């Protein structure tokens, strides 16, 4: 059963992260009129690397030079506004709506990939 879980794990983690990013972006949109609210976002690429275990490069030989590269771990990022508002709010509706729409499409795509993998497993179980 562990091999089936690892077969589906990447897409399950991606769905979870996409869902969490949707919540953050929806919060930004909901707070578009809140003074001094800072628009936040999640770095999906860094988060998925962390969840699948891709981290800093490791040295395997004494002659290799160590690296100082560390992945960002579950850290919220703040969006820099293109047109800052007078009340200190950094939410820009056009940017947030575009990011939200793109994230929803990517969520649906990941869900389709996961469904195809599950259907493939079901076919294999049935012997088709």
N, CA, C and O atoms as a printed pandas DataFrame, in Angstrom:
     atom_number atom_name residue_name chain_id  residue_number  x_coord  y_coord  z_coord
0              1         N          UNK        A               1    0.823   -1.201    0.000
1              2        CA          UNK        A               1    0.000    0.000    0.000
2              3         C          UNK        A               1    0.861    1.257    0.000
3              4         O          UNK        A               1    0.446    2.297   -0.512
4              5         N          UNK        A               2    2.079    1.163    0.582
5              6        CA          UNK        A               2    2.965    2.322    0.631
6              7         C          UNK        A               2    3.387    2.753   -0.769
7              8         O          UNK        A               2    3.546    3.947   -1.026
8              9         N          UNK        A               3    3.571    1.788   -1.683
9             10        CA          UNK        A               3    3.978    2.126   -3.045
10            11         C          UNK        A               3    2.853    2.845   -3.779
11            12         O          UNK        A               3    3.122    3.739   -4.581
12            13         N          UNK        A               4    1.623    2.483   -3.529
13            14        CA          UNK        A               4    0.488    3.179   -4.145
14            15         C          UNK        A               4    0.426    4.605   -3.618
15            16         O          UNK        A               4    0.191    5.544   -4.378
16            17         N          UNK        A               5    0.635    4.763   -2.333
17            18        CA          UNK        A               5    0.628    6.101   -1.741
18            19         C          UNK        A               5    1.721    6.982   -2.314
19            20         O          UNK        A               5    1.488    8.155   -2.603
20            21         N          UNK        A               6    2.919    6.421   -2.481
21            22        CA          UNK        A               6    4.022    7.210   -3.040
22            23         C          UNK        A               6    3.777    7.513   -4.516
23            24         O          UNK        A               6    4.242    8.535   -5.021
24            25         N          UNK        A               7    3.048    6.631   -5.218
25            26        CA          UNK        A               7    2.700    6.838   -6.621
26            27         C          UNK        A               7    1.775    8.046   -6.772
27            28         O          UNK        A               7    1.854    8.770   -7.764
28            29         N          UNK        A               8    0.901    8.260   -5.790
29            30        CA          UNK        A               8   -0.083    9.347   -5.849
30            31         C          UNK        A               8    0.330   10.573   -5.040
31            32         O          UNK        A               8   -0.318   11.617   -5.123
32            33         N          UNK        A               9    1.397   10.455   -4.262
33            34        CA          UNK        A               9    1.758   11.490   -3.288
34            35         C          UNK        A               9    2.055   12.855   -3.901
35            36         O          UNK        A               9    1.603   13.872   -3.376
36            37         N          UNK        A              10    2.803   12.895   -4.996
37            38        CA          UNK        A              10    3.165   14.188   -5.585
38            39         C          UNK        A              10    1.927   15.004   -5.931
39            40         O          UNK        A              10    1.834   16.182   -5.586
40            41         N          UNK        A              11    0.978   14.371   -6.616
41            42        CA          UNK        A              11   -0.227   15.101   -7.021
42            43         C          UNK        A              11   -1.101   15.453   -5.820
43            44         O          UNK        A              11   -1.753   16.497   -5.813
44            45         N          UNK        A              12   -1.117   14.594   -4.810
45            46        CA          UNK        A              12   -1.876   14.900   -3.589
46            47         C          UNK        A              12   -1.274   16.110   -2.874
47            48         O          UNK        A              12   -2.006   16.984   -2.409
48            49         N          UNK        A              13    0.057   16.163   -2.784
49            50        CA          UNK        A              13    0.724   17.316   -2.172
50            51         C          UNK        A              13    0.472   18.582   -2.975
51            52         O          UNK        A              13    0.235   19.646   -2.404
52            53         N          UNK        A              14    0.524   18.469   -4.302
53            54        CA          UNK        A              14    0.281   19.628   -5.160
54            55         C          UNK        A              14   -1.141   20.144   -4.973
55            56         O          UNK        A              14   -1.355   21.355   -4.929
56            57         N          UNK        A              15   -2.120   19.240   -4.863
57            58        CA          UNK        A              15   -3.512   19.658   -4.626
58            59         C          UNK        A              15   -3.645   20.394   -3.304
59            60         O          UNK        A              15   -4.327   21.415   -3.213
60            61         N          UNK        A              16   -2.994   19.871   -2.292
61            62        CA          UNK        A              16   -3.051   20.505   -0.980
62            63         C          UNK        A              16   -2.453   21.910   -1.017
63            64         O          UNK        A              16   -3.033   22.847   -0.467
64            65         N          UNK        A              17   -1.310   22.057   -1.657
65            66        CA          UNK        A              17   -0.672   23.367   -1.760
66            67         C          UNK        A              17   -1.492   24.332   -2.607
67            68         O          UNK        A              17   -1.611   25.508   -2.262
68            69         N          UNK        A              18   -2.055   23.856   -3.704
69            70        CA          UNK        A              18   -2.908   24.708   -4.545
70            71         C          UNK        A              18   -4.133   25.174   -3.758
71            72         O          UNK        A              18   -4.549   26.327   -3.871
72            73         N          UNK        A              19   -4.699   24.279   -2.969
73            74        CA          UNK        A              19   -5.851   24.645   -2.143
74            75         C          UNK        A              19   -5.475   25.716   -1.126
75            76         O          UNK        A              19   -6.212   26.680   -0.922
76            77         N          UNK        A              20   -4.325   25.537   -0.494
77            78        CA          UNK        A              20   -3.866   26.526    0.487
78            79         C          UNK        A              20   -3.585   27.872   -0.173
79            80         O          UNK        A              20   -3.875   28.922    0.401
80            81         N          UNK        A              21   -3.023   27.841   -1.372
81            82        CA          UNK        A              21   -2.764   29.089   -2.094
82            83         C          UNK        A              21   -4.073   29.773   -2.477
83            84         O          UNK        A              21   -4.166   30.999   -2.427
84            85         N          UNK        A              22   -5.086   28.993   -2.860
85            86        CA          UNK        A              22   -6.401   29.578   -3.155
86            87         C          UNK        A              22   -6.952   30.307   -1.938
87            88         O          UNK        A              22   -7.525   31.388   -2.073
88            89         N          UNK        A              23   -6.787   29.738   -0.767
89            90        CA          UNK        A              23   -7.272   30.384    0.457
90            91         C          UNK        A              23   -6.557   31.710    0.704
91            92         O          UNK        A              23   -7.184   32.696    1.092
92            93         N          UNK        A              24   -5.246   31.728    0.479
93            94        CA          UNK        A              24   -4.472   32.962    0.686
94            95         C          UNK        A              24   -4.907   34.029   -0.311
95            96         O          UNK        A              24   -5.108   35.186    0.059
96            97         N          UNK        A              25   -5.052   33.638   -1.577
97            98        CA          UNK        A              25   -5.458   34.602   -2.599
98            99         C          UNK        A              25   -6.874   35.092   -2.363
99           100         O          UNK        A              25   -7.160   36.271   -2.575
100          101         N          UNK        A              26   -7.771   34.208   -1.926
101          102        CA          UNK        A              26   -9.142   34.625   -1.609
102          103         C          UNK        A              26   -9.153   35.596   -0.436
103          104         O          UNK        A              26   -9.954   36.531   -0.412
104          105         N          UNK        A              27   -8.278   35.383    0.526
105          106        CA          UNK        A              27   -8.161   36.303    1.653
106          107         C          UNK        A              27   -7.689   37.676    1.181
107          108         O          UNK        A              27   -8.167   38.700    1.668
108          109         N          UNK        A              28   -6.760   37.695    0.243
109          110        CA          UNK        A              28   -6.316   38.970   -0.315
110          111         C          UNK        A              28   -7.468   39.714   -0.973
111          112         O          UNK        A              28   -7.642   40.915   -0.765
112          113         N          UNK        A              29   -8.253   38.993   -1.766
113          114        CA          UNK        A              29   -9.384   39.618   -2.462
114          115         C          UNK        A              29  -10.412   40.119   -1.463
115          116         O          UNK        A              29  -10.968   41.205   -1.629
116          117         N          UNK        A              30  -10.668   39.327   -0.419
117          118        CA          UNK        A              30  -11.654   39.722    0.598
118          119         C          UNK        A              30  -11.209   40.961    1.377
119          120         O          UNK        A              30  -12.048   41.714    1.873
120          121         N          UNK        A              31   -9.914   41.173    1.486
121          122        CA          UNK        A              31   -9.392   42.308    2.249
122          123         C          UNK        A              31   -8.930   43.458    1.360
123          124         O          UNK        A              31   -8.099   44.267    1.772
124          125         N          UNK        A              32   -9.459   43.533    0.157
125          126        CA          UNK        A              32   -9.038   44.571   -0.786
126          127         C          UNK        A              32   -9.329   45.977   -0.273
127          128         O          UNK        A              32   -8.653   46.924   -0.675
128          129         N          UNK        A              33  -10.306   46.134    0.595
129          130        CA          UNK        A              33  -10.660   47.462    1.115
130          131         C          UNK        A              33  -10.177   47.690    2.543
131          132         O          UNK        A              33  -10.501   48.717    3.140
132          133         N          UNK        A              34   -9.417   46.765    3.098
133          134        CA          UNK        A              34   -8.922   46.895    4.469
134          135         C          UNK        A              34   -7.655   47.752    4.493
135          136         O          UNK        A              34   -6.661   47.396    3.860
136          137         N          UNK        A              35   -7.678   48.866    5.209
137          138        CA          UNK        A              35   -6.480   49.717    5.265
138          139         C          UNK        A              35   -5.278   48.959    5.842
139          140         O          UNK        A              35   -5.407   48.177    6.784
140          141         N          UNK        A              36   -4.129   49.212    5.259
141          142        CA          UNK        A              36   -2.849   48.631    5.679
142          143         C          UNK        A              36   -2.757   47.114    5.540
143          144         O          UNK        A              36   -1.840   46.508    6.093
144          145         N          UNK        A              37   -3.676   46.491    4.820
145          146        CA          UNK        A              37   -3.587   45.044    4.589
146          147         C          UNK        A              37   -2.508   44.794    3.546
147          148         O          UNK        A              37   -2.461   45.464    2.515
148          149         N          UNK        A              38   -1.654   43.841    3.817
149          150        CA          UNK        A              38   -0.570   43.491    2.903
150          151         C          UNK        A              38   -0.926   42.202    2.185
151          152         O          UNK        A              38   -1.160   41.170    2.813
152          153         N          UNK        A              39   -0.963   42.273    0.854
153          154        CA          UNK        A              39   -1.279   41.096    0.039
154          155         C          UNK        A              39   -0.184   40.044    0.226
155          156         O          UNK        A              39    1.007   40.348    0.158
156          157         N          UNK        A              40   -0.612   38.804    0.462
157          158        CA          UNK        A              40    0.331   37.707    0.683
158          159         C          UNK        A              40    0.197   36.682   -0.434
159          160         O          UNK        A              40   -0.790   36.663   -1.170
160          161         N          UNK        A              41    1.189   35.851   -0.539
161          162        CA          UNK        A              41    1.145   34.768   -1.512
162          163         C          UNK        A              41    2.042   33.650   -1.023
163          164         O          UNK        A              41    2.826   33.827   -0.091
164          165         N          UNK        A              42    1.922   32.515   -1.652
165          166        CA          UNK        A              42    2.687   31.334   -1.315
166          167         C          UNK        A              42    3.578   31.007   -2.506
167          168         O          UNK        A              42    3.097   31.006   -3.639
168          169         N          UNK        A              43    4.833   30.735   -2.293
169          170        CA          UNK        A              43    5.729   30.348   -3.378
170          171         C          UNK        A              43    5.527   28.857   -3.624
171          172         O          UNK        A              43    6.126   28.017   -2.953
172          173         N          UNK        A              44    4.671   28.543   -4.600
173          174        CA          UNK        A              44    4.293   27.157   -4.863
174          175         C          UNK        A              44    5.510   26.299   -5.199
175          176         O          UNK        A              44    5.641   25.186   -4.689
176          177         N          UNK        A              45    6.400   26.806   -6.050
177          178        CA          UNK        A              45    7.566   26.015   -6.469
178          179         C          UNK        A              45    8.446   25.634   -5.282
179          180         O          UNK        A              45    8.867   24.483   -5.164
180          181         N          UNK        A              46    8.719   26.585   -4.414
181          182        CA          UNK        A              46    9.555   26.304   -3.247
182          183         C          UNK        A              46    8.857   25.330   -2.303
183          184         O          UNK        A              46    9.492   24.438   -1.739
184          185         N          UNK        A              47    7.547   25.505   -2.134
185          186        CA          UNK        A              47    6.795   24.618   -1.240
186          187         C          UNK        A              47    6.735   23.191   -1.764
187          188         O          UNK        A              47    6.893   22.246   -0.990
188          189         N          UNK        A              48    6.513   23.018   -3.053
189          190        CA          UNK        A              48    6.424   21.654   -3.593
190          191         C          UNK        A              48    7.791   20.981   -3.535
191          192         O          UNK        A              48    7.873   19.774   -3.308
192          193         N          UNK        A              49    8.872   21.749   -3.739
193          194        CA          UNK        A              49   10.213   21.176   -3.596
194          195         C          UNK        A              49   10.436   20.688   -2.164
195          196         O          UNK        A              49   11.010   19.622   -1.941
196          197         N          UNK        A              50    9.974   21.481   -1.206
197          198        CA          UNK        A              50   10.113   21.089    0.200
198          199         C          UNK        A              50    9.324   19.814    0.479
199          200         O          UNK        A              50    9.828   18.920    1.158
200          201         N          UNK        A              51    8.101   19.713   -0.029
201          202        CA          UNK        A              51    7.250   18.555    0.254
202          203         C          UNK        A              51    7.732   17.281   -0.432
203          204         O          UNK        A              51    7.512   16.185    0.082
204          205         N          UNK        A              52    8.380   17.408   -1.576
205          206        CA          UNK        A              52    8.862   16.187   -2.236
206          207         C          UNK        A              52   10.299   15.857   -1.850
207          208         O          UNK        A              52   10.856   14.859   -2.307
208          209         N          UNK        A              53   10.896   16.697   -1.007
209          210        CA          UNK        A              53   12.207   16.374   -0.462
210          211         C          UNK        A              53   13.386   16.874   -1.265
211          212         O          UNK        A              53   14.510   16.426   -1.041
212          213         N          UNK        A              54   13.169   17.783   -2.188
213          214        CA          UNK        A              54   14.288   18.354   -2.923
214          215         C          UNK        A              54   14.821   19.505   -2.096
215          216         O          UNK        A              54   14.134   20.508   -1.902
216          217         N          UNK        A              55   15.994   19.370   -1.628
217          218        CA          UNK        A              55   16.549   20.393   -0.754
218          219         C          UNK        A              55   17.891   20.867   -1.242
219          220         O          UNK        A              55   18.184   20.826   -2.437
220          221         N          UNK        A              56   18.701   21.316   -0.316
221          222        CA          UNK        A              56   20.020   21.803   -0.709
222          223         C          UNK        A              56   20.881   20.683   -1.277
223          224         O          UNK        A              56   20.717   19.511   -0.937
224          225         N          UNK        A              57   21.784   21.069   -2.137
225          226        CA          UNK        A              57   22.699   20.081   -2.706
226          227         C          UNK        A              57   23.603   19.531   -1.613
227          228         O          UNK        A              57   24.021   20.255   -0.710
228          229         N          UNK        A              58   23.898   18.232   -1.711
229          230        CA          UNK        A              58   24.767   17.601   -0.723
230          231         C          UNK        A              58   26.104   17.277   -1.368
231          232         O          UNK        A              58   26.173   16.952   -2.553
232          233         N          UNK        A              59   27.153   17.368   -0.584
233          234        CA          UNK        A              59   28.466   16.987   -1.086
234          235         C          UNK        A              59   28.643   15.490   -0.885
235          236         O          UNK        A              59   28.314   14.949    0.171
236          237         N          UNK        A              60   29.166   14.829   -1.912
237          238        CA          UNK        A              60   29.363   13.374   -1.837
238          239         C          UNK        A              60   30.835   13.003   -1.869
239          240         O          UNK        A              60   31.191   11.827   -1.794
240          241         N          UNK        A              61   31.684   14.009   -1.980
241          242        CA          UNK        A              61   33.120   13.780   -2.049
242          243         C          UNK        A              61   33.816   14.902   -1.290
243          244         O          UNK        A              61   33.299   16.017   -1.208
244          245         N          UNK        A              62   34.973   14.612   -0.741
245          246        CA          UNK        A              62   35.717   15.624    0.012
246          247         C          UNK        A              62   36.138   16.801   -0.858
247          248         O          UNK        A              62   36.359   17.894   -0.339
248          249         N          UNK        A              63   36.252   16.606   -2.159
249          250        CA          UNK        A              63   36.666   17.679   -3.055
250          251         C          UNK        A              63   35.508   18.570   -3.498
251          252         O          UNK        A              63   35.733   19.613   -4.112
252          253         N          UNK        A              64   34.286   18.174   -3.196
253          254        CA          UNK        A              64   33.126   19.005   -3.543
254          255         C          UNK        A              64   33.042   20.195   -2.595
255          256         O          UNK        A              64   33.378   20.091   -1.415
256          257         N          UNK        A              65   32.592   21.315   -3.123
257          258        CA          UNK        A              65   32.417   22.512   -2.297
258          259         C          UNK        A              65   30.995   22.527   -1.747
259          260         O          UNK        A              65   30.046   22.283   -2.492
260          261         N          UNK        A              66   30.831   22.810   -0.454
261          262        CA          UNK        A              66   29.473   22.881    0.104
262          263         C          UNK        A              66   28.725   24.095   -0.452
263          264         O          UNK        A              66   29.330   25.112   -0.791
264          265         N          UNK        A              67   27.413   23.970   -0.537
265          266        CA          UNK        A              67   26.590   25.078   -1.039
266          267         C          UNK        A              67   25.864   25.737    0.118
267          268         O          UNK        A              67   25.715   25.153    1.192
268          269         N          UNK        A              68   25.420   26.945   -0.112
269          270        CA          UNK        A              68   24.671   27.682    0.898
270          271         C          UNK        A              68   23.203   27.810    0.502
271          272         O          UNK        A              68   22.486   28.651    1.045
272          273         N          UNK        A              69   22.750   26.980   -0.445
273          274        CA          UNK        A              69   21.378   27.063   -0.926
274          275         C          UNK        A              69   20.469   26.307    0.028
275          276         O          UNK        A              69   20.688   25.124    0.288
276          277         N          UNK        A              70   19.456   26.976    0.547
277          278        CA          UNK        A              70   18.457   26.346    1.411
278          279         C          UNK        A              70   17.071   26.641    0.857
279          280         O          UNK        A              70   16.809   27.770    0.442
280          281         N          UNK        A              71   16.176   25.656    0.839
281          282        CA          UNK        A              71   14.839   25.914    0.329
282          283         C          UNK        A              71   14.040   26.774    1.306
283          284         O          UNK        A              71   14.271   26.735    2.514
284          285         N          UNK        A              72   13.117   27.536    0.780
285          286        CA          UNK        A              72   12.212   28.326    1.610
286          287         C          UNK        A              72   11.162   27.367    2.159
287          288         O          UNK        A              72   10.579   26.591    1.403
288          289         N          UNK        A              73   10.917   27.413    3.461
289          290        CA          UNK        A              73    9.993   26.467    4.072
290          291         C          UNK        A              73    8.743   27.162    4.562
291          292         O          UNK        A              73    8.789   27.937    5.518
292          293         N          UNK        A              74    7.631   26.888    3.912
293          294        CA          UNK        A              74    6.311   27.324    4.330
294          295         C          UNK        A              74    6.307   28.790    4.791
295          296         O          UNK        A              74    5.837   29.109    5.884
296          297         N          UNK        A              75    6.818   29.637    3.969
297          298        CA          UNK        A              75    6.904   31.038    4.328
298          299         C          UNK        A              75    5.993   31.838    3.416
299          300         O          UNK        A              75    6.021   31.683    2.195
300          301         N          UNK        A              76    5.194   32.685    4.016
301          302        CA          UNK        A              76    4.338   33.553    3.243
302          303         C          UNK        A              76    5.171   34.691    2.678
303          304         O          UNK        A              76    6.026   35.257    3.360
304          305         N          UNK        A              77    4.912   35.006    1.453
305          306        CA          UNK        A              77    5.594   36.109    0.803
306          307         C          UNK        A              77    4.620   37.271    0.684
307          308         O          UNK        A              77    3.409   37.058    0.611
308          309         N          UNK        A              78    5.124   38.476    0.663
309          310        CA          UNK        A              78    4.293   39.658    0.488
310          311         C          UNK        A              78    4.481   40.173   -0.922
311          312         O          UNK        A              78    5.595   40.225   -1.442
312          313         N          UNK        A              79    3.372   40.552   -1.529
313          314        CA          UNK        A              79    3.395   41.027   -2.901
314          315         C          UNK        A              79    3.743   42.516   -2.931
315          316         O          UNK        A              79    3.201   43.304   -2.155
316          317         N          UNK        A              80    4.646   42.890   -3.826
317          318        CA          UNK        A              80    4.966   44.305   -4.022
318          319         C          UNK        A              80    3.929   44.901   -4.973
319          320         O          UNK        A              80    3.724   44.382   -6.071
320          321         N          UNK        A              81    3.277   45.981   -4.559
321          322        CA          UNK        A              81    2.237   46.563   -5.424
322          323         C          UNK        A              81    2.831   47.306   -6.619
323          324         O          UNK        A              81    3.901   47.908   -6.525
324          325         N          UNK        A              82    2.129   47.252   -7.723
325          326        CA          UNK        A              82    2.520   48.008   -8.910
326          327         C          UNK        A              82    2.118   49.475   -8.709
327          328         O          UNK        A              82    2.888   50.393   -8.994
328          329         N          UNK        A              83    0.893   49.666   -8.209
329          330        CA          UNK        A              83    0.371   51.008   -7.915
330          331         C          UNK        A              83   -0.019   51.055   -6.447
331          332         O          UNK        A              83   -1.139   50.668   -6.114
332          333         N          UNK        A              84    0.851   51.512   -5.556
333          334        CA          UNK        A              84    0.528   51.530   -4.128
334          335         C          UNK        A              84   -0.668   52.449   -3.837
335          336         O          UNK        A              84   -0.827   53.503   -4.453
336          337         N          UNK        A              85   -1.486   52.026   -2.896
337          338        CA          UNK        A              85   -2.647   52.842   -2.536
338          339         C          UNK        A              85   -2.288   53.782   -1.393
339          340         O          UNK        A              85   -1.283   53.595   -0.706
340          341         N          UNK        A              86   -3.120   54.786   -1.205
341          342        CA          UNK        A              86   -2.866   55.793   -0.178
342          343         C          UNK        A              86   -3.065   55.245    1.242
343          344         O          UNK        A              86   -2.456   55.745    2.187
344          345         N          UNK        A              87   -3.925   54.207    1.397
345          346        CA          UNK        A              87   -4.210   53.689    2.736
346          347         C          UNK        A              87   -3.270   52.567    3.167
347          348         O          UNK        A              87   -3.473   51.971    4.225
348          349         N          UNK        A              88   -2.241   52.267    2.366
349          350        CA          UNK        A              88   -1.270   51.247    2.741
350          351         C          UNK        A              88   -1.649   49.837    2.339
351          352         O          UNK        A              88   -0.890   48.904    2.603
352          353         N          UNK        A              89   -2.800   49.651    1.706
353          354        CA          UNK        A              89   -3.234   48.341    1.251
354          355         C          UNK        A              89   -2.483   47.992   -0.026
355          356         O          UNK        A              89   -2.413   48.807   -0.945
356          357         N          UNK        A              90   -1.919   46.787   -0.094
357          358        CA          UNK        A              90   -1.148   46.378   -1.275
358          359         C          UNK        A              90   -1.914   45.426   -2.187
359          360         O          UNK        A              90   -1.337   44.887   -3.131
360          361         N          UNK        A              91   -3.204   45.208   -1.922
361          362        CA          UNK        A              91   -4.010   44.324   -2.762
362          363         C          UNK        A              91   -4.381   45.057   -4.044
363          364         O          UNK        A              91   -4.942   46.152   -4.009
364          365         N          UNK        A              92   -4.060   44.438   -5.173
365          366        CA          UNK        A              92   -4.478   44.962   -6.471
366          367         C          UNK        A              92   -5.395   43.919   -7.082
367          368         O          UNK        A              92   -4.962   42.815   -7.412
368          369         N          UNK        A              93   -6.664   44.273   -7.232
369          370        CA          UNK        A              93   -7.681   43.303   -7.631
370          371         C          UNK        A              93   -7.343   42.591   -8.937
371          372         O          UNK        A              93   -7.528   41.378   -9.035
372          373         N          UNK        A              94   -6.858   43.306   -9.928
373          374        CA          UNK        A              94   -6.549   42.668  -11.214
374          375         C          UNK        A              94   -5.476   41.592  -11.043
375          376         O          UNK        A              94   -5.584   40.508  -11.616
376          377         N          UNK        A              95   -4.455   41.889  -10.263
377          378        CA          UNK        A              95   -3.372   40.925  -10.027
378          379         C          UNK        A              95   -3.894   39.725   -9.251
379          380         O          UNK        A              95   -3.617   38.580   -9.606
380          381         N          UNK        A              96   -4.649   39.990   -8.193
381          382        CA          UNK        A              96   -5.164   38.901   -7.351
382          383         C          UNK        A              96   -6.132   38.008   -8.123
383          384         O          UNK        A              96   -6.089   36.784   -7.995
384          385         N          UNK        A              97   -7.000   38.617   -8.920
385          386        CA          UNK        A              97   -7.955   37.824   -9.699
386          387         C          UNK        A              97   -7.243   36.968  -10.739
387          388         O          UNK        A              97   -7.621   35.819  -10.969
388          389         N          UNK        A              98   -6.207   37.531  -11.369
389          390        CA          UNK        A              98   -5.437   36.760  -12.344
390          391         C          UNK        A              98   -4.715   35.593  -11.676
391          392         O          UNK        A              98   -4.741   34.469  -12.178
392          393         N          UNK        A              99   -4.069   35.865  -10.537
393          394        CA          UNK        A              99   -3.364   34.804   -9.813
394          395         C          UNK        A              99   -4.339   33.722   -9.339
395          396         O          UNK        A              99   -4.039   32.530   -9.416
396          397         N          UNK        A             100   -5.509   34.149   -8.846
397          398        CA          UNK        A             100   -6.508   33.194   -8.376
398          399         C          UNK        A             100   -6.998   32.324   -9.529
399          400         O          UNK        A             100   -7.097   31.106   -9.386
400          401         N          UNK        A             101   -7.307   32.944  -10.681
401          402        CA          UNK        A             101   -7.787   32.188  -11.844
402          403         C          UNK        A             101   -6.748   31.189  -12.329
403          404         O          UNK        A             101   -7.072   30.041  -12.631
404          405         N          UNK        A             102   -5.500   31.634  -12.400
405          406        CA          UNK        A             102   -4.437   30.735  -12.834
406          407         C          UNK        A             102   -4.279   29.571  -11.859
407          408         O          UNK        A             102   -4.098   28.429  -12.282
408          409         N          UNK        A             103   -4.346   29.850  -10.570
409          410        CA          UNK        A             103   -4.194   28.800   -9.573
410          411         C          UNK        A             103   -5.345   27.797   -9.645
411          412         O          UNK        A             103   -5.132   26.597   -9.471
412          413         N          UNK        A             104   -6.566   28.280   -9.900
413          414        CA          UNK        A             104   -7.720   27.380  -10.024
414          415         C          UNK        A             104   -7.547   26.450  -11.224
415          416         O          UNK        A             104   -7.834   25.256  -11.136
416          417         N          UNK        A             105   -7.076   27.002  -12.344
417          418        CA          UNK        A             105   -6.845   26.170  -13.531
418          419         C          UNK        A             105   -5.773   25.125  -13.253
419          420         O          UNK        A             105   -5.906   23.970  -13.658
420          421         N          UNK        A             106   -4.719   25.527  -12.569
421          422        CA          UNK        A             106   -3.656   24.564  -12.232
422          423         C          UNK        A             106   -4.155   23.518  -11.236
423          424         O          UNK        A             106   -3.740   22.361  -11.296
424          425         N          UNK        A             107   -5.033   23.912  -10.331
425          426        CA          UNK        A             107   -5.644   22.964   -9.391
426          427         C          UNK        A             107   -6.446   21.921  -10.174
427          428         O          UNK        A             107   -6.322   20.722   -9.926
428          429         N          UNK        A             108   -7.263   22.382  -11.114
429          430        CA          UNK        A             108   -8.069   21.459  -11.913
430          431         C          UNK        A             108   -7.201   20.532  -12.757
431          432         O          UNK        A             108   -7.527   19.357  -12.927
432          433         N          UNK        A             109   -6.110   21.050  -13.279
433          434        CA          UNK        A             109   -5.190   20.226  -14.067
434          435         C          UNK        A             109   -4.550   19.154  -13.199
435          436         O          UNK        A             109   -4.457   17.995  -13.604
436          437         N          UNK        A             110   -4.111   19.535  -12.011
437          438        CA          UNK        A             110   -3.513   18.560  -11.088
438          439         C          UNK        A             110   -4.538   17.502  -10.699
439          440         O          UNK        A             110   -4.208   16.321  -10.592
440          441         N          UNK        A             111   -5.770   17.924  -10.489
441          442        CA          UNK        A             111   -6.844   16.974  -10.168
442          443         C          UNK        A             111   -7.065   15.995  -11.318
443          444         O          UNK        A             111   -7.295   14.809  -11.085
444          445         N          UNK        A             112   -6.996   16.478  -12.548
445          446        CA          UNK        A             112   -7.134   15.599  -13.715
446          447         C          UNK        A             112   -5.993   14.582  -13.772
447          448         O          UNK        A             112   -6.221   13.403  -14.043
448          449         N          UNK        A             113   -4.760   15.044  -13.515
449          450        CA          UNK        A             113   -3.628   14.121  -13.497
450          451         C          UNK        A             113   -3.812   13.054  -12.424
451          452         O          UNK        A             113   -3.544   11.877  -12.666
452          453         N          UNK        A             114   -4.267   13.458  -11.244
453          454        CA          UNK        A             114   -4.475   12.516  -10.154
454          455         C          UNK        A             114   -5.563   11.511  -10.520
455          456         O          UNK        A             114   -5.413   10.317  -10.260
456          457         N          UNK        A             115   -6.649   11.979  -11.118
457          458        CA          UNK        A             115   -7.729   11.070  -11.545
458          459         C          UNK        A             115   -7.238   10.067  -12.577
459          460         O          UNK        A             115   -7.617    8.897  -12.528
460          461         N          UNK        A             116   -6.401   10.509  -13.510
461          462        CA          UNK        A             116   -5.863    9.592  -14.524
462          463         C          UNK        A             116   -4.973    8.525  -13.879
463          464         O          UNK        A             116   -4.998    7.363  -14.283
464          465         N          UNK        A             117   -4.198    8.922  -12.889
465          466        CA          UNK        A             117   -3.350    7.943  -12.196
466          467         C          UNK        A             117   -4.211    6.929  -11.441
467          468         O          UNK        A             117   -3.917    5.734  -11.453
468          469         N          UNK        A             118   -5.258    7.397  -10.793
469          470        CA          UNK        A             118   -6.154    6.495  -10.064
470          471         C          UNK        A             118   -6.860    5.563  -11.037
471          472         O          UNK        A             118   -6.986    4.370  -10.764
472          473         N          UNK        A             119   -7.324    6.089  -12.170
473          474        CA          UNK        A             119   -7.972    5.243  -13.175
474          475         C          UNK        A             119   -7.003    4.194  -13.712
475          476         O          UNK        A             119   -7.401    3.058  -13.968
476          477         N          UNK        A             120   -5.736    4.566  -13.885
477          478        CA          UNK        A             120   -4.732    3.605  -14.323
478          479         C          UNK        A             120   -4.531    2.496  -13.311
479          480         O          UNK        A             120   -4.413    1.327  -13.678
480          481         N          UNK        A             121   -4.491    2.859  -12.034
481          482        CA          UNK        A             121   -4.378    1.844  -10.979
482          483         C          UNK        A             121   -5.606    0.926  -10.951
483          484         O          UNK        A             121   -5.482   -0.288  -10.789
484          485         N          UNK        A             122   -6.770    1.515  -11.108
485          486        CA          UNK        A             122   -7.997    0.709  -11.109
486          487         C          UNK        A             122   -8.012   -0.272  -12.288
487          488         O          UNK        A             122   -8.439   -1.419  -12.149
488          489         N          UNK        A             123   -7.546    0.190  -13.435
489          490        CA          UNK        A             123   -7.455   -0.703  -14.609
490          491         C          UNK        A             123   -6.488   -1.845  -14.342
491          492         O          UNK        A             123   -6.753   -2.989  -14.712
492          493         N          UNK        A             124   -5.375   -1.538  -13.705
493          494        CA          UNK        A             124   -4.396   -2.579  -13.396
494          495         C          UNK        A             124   -4.954   -3.582  -12.396
495          496         O          UNK        A             124   -4.698   -4.781  -12.507
496          497         N          UNK        A             125   -5.715   -3.094  -11.422
497          498        CA          UNK        A             125   -6.306   -3.985  -10.413
498          499         C          UNK        A             125   -7.325   -4.907  -11.061
499          500         O          UNK        A             125   -7.396   -6.093  -10.738
500          501         N          UNK        A             126   -8.119   -4.353  -11.982
501          502        CA          UNK        A             126   -9.138   -5.153  -12.682
502          503         C          UNK        A             126   -8.525   -6.077  -13.727
503          504         O          UNK        A             126   -9.188   -7.001  -14.198
504          505         N          UNK        A             127   -7.267   -5.838  -14.097
505          506        CA          UNK        A             127   -6.608   -6.677  -15.087
506          507         C          UNK        A             127   -6.943   -6.298  -16.508
507          508         O          UNK        A             127   -6.913   -7.151  -17.395
508          509         N          UNK        A             128   -7.256   -5.064  -16.742
509          510        CA          UNK        A             128   -7.624   -4.610  -18.094
510          511         C          UNK        A             128   -6.428   -4.237  -18.912
511          512         O          UNK        A             128   -6.570   -3.837  -20.068
